[in-house]
Amino acid sequence: MKNDAGKDEVIRFIYDEMTPEEAGDFETRLQIDPECRELYEDLRDVQEELNSLRCSPSNALLNSIMRYARQPKPADERQVSKGIA
């Protein structure tokens, strides 16, 4: 694909951001433009892989958050959190 506008079209199609008319025109383009179809297939595969990734915070991060949450609060913050200000 020689220009970014074409790439933007592929991305809009993949993410269902086109009007029905634009999508119909783009589907026609996919049938007649092998370069566009190849880019579409590549980006669709990348999207599927990204959607399948599951990310979880590391144990170190979770432990750090829990240590912070367990720290005693200064007296001023305790009063504010109880509505005594």
C-alpha positions in Angstrom: 0.0 0.0 0.0 1.7 3.1 -1.2 0.0 5.8 1.0 -1.1 6.2 4.6 -4.7 7.0 3.6 -5.0 3.4 2.3 -3.6 2.1 5.5 -6.1 4.2 7.5 -8.9 2.8 5.4 -7.8 -0.8 6.2 -7.7 0.0 9.9 -11.1 1.7 9.9 -12.5 -1.4 8.1 -11.0 -3.8 10.6 -12.3 -1.8 13.6 -15.8 -1.4 12.0 -15.5 2.4 11.8 -16.9 2.8 8.2 -20.3 3.6 7.2 -22.1 0.7 5.5 -21.5 2.4 2.1 -17.8 2.9 2.8 -17.5 -0.7 4.0 -19.2 -2.0 0.8 -16.8 0.0 -1.4 -13.9 -1.2 0.6 -15.0 -4.9 0.3 -15.0 -4.4 -3.4 -11.5 -2.9 -3.3 -10.3 -6.0 -1.3 -11.5 -8.2 -4.1 -9.6 -6.3 -6.9 -6.5 -4.9 -5.1 -4.1 -7.7 -4.0 -1.8 -5.3 -2.1 -4.7 -3.9 -0.1 -6.0 -7.4 0.6 -2.6 -8.5 1.8 -2.3 -5.5 4.2 -5.9 -6.2 5.4 -5.1 -9.8 6.1 -1.8 -8.9 7.9 -3.4 -6.3 10.1 -6.4 -8.5 10.8 -4.0 -11.2 12.0 -2.2 -8.7 14.2 -5.5 -7.5 15.7 -6.5 -11.1 16.5 -3.2 -11.8 18.2 -3.4 -8.6 20.2 -7.0 -9.3 21.3 -5.9 -12.8 22.5 -3.2 -11.5 24.8 -3.9 -11.5 28.5 -1.8 -9.2 30.6 -1.5 -9.4 34.3 0.5 -7.3 36.7 3.7 -8.9 38.1 3.7 -10.2 41.6 6.2 -7.5 42.5 3.8 -4.8 41.4 0.9 -6.4 43.3 3.0 -6.7 46.4 4.1 -3.1 46.1 0.5 -1.9 45.9 -0.5 -4.0 48.8 2.4 -2.7 51.0 1.3 0.8 50.1 -2.3 0.1 50.9 -1.4 -1.3 54.3 0.6 1.7 55.3 -0.9 3.7 58.2 -2.5 6.9 57.1 -1.5 10.2 58.6 -4.1 11.5 61.1 -5.3 14.2 58.7 -6.1 11.7 56.0 -8.0 9.4 58.4 -10.2 12.3 59.4 -10.9 13.3 55.9 -11.8 9.8 54.8 -14.2 9.5 57.7 -15.8 12.9 56.8 -14.3 14.7 59.8 -12.8 17.8 58.3 
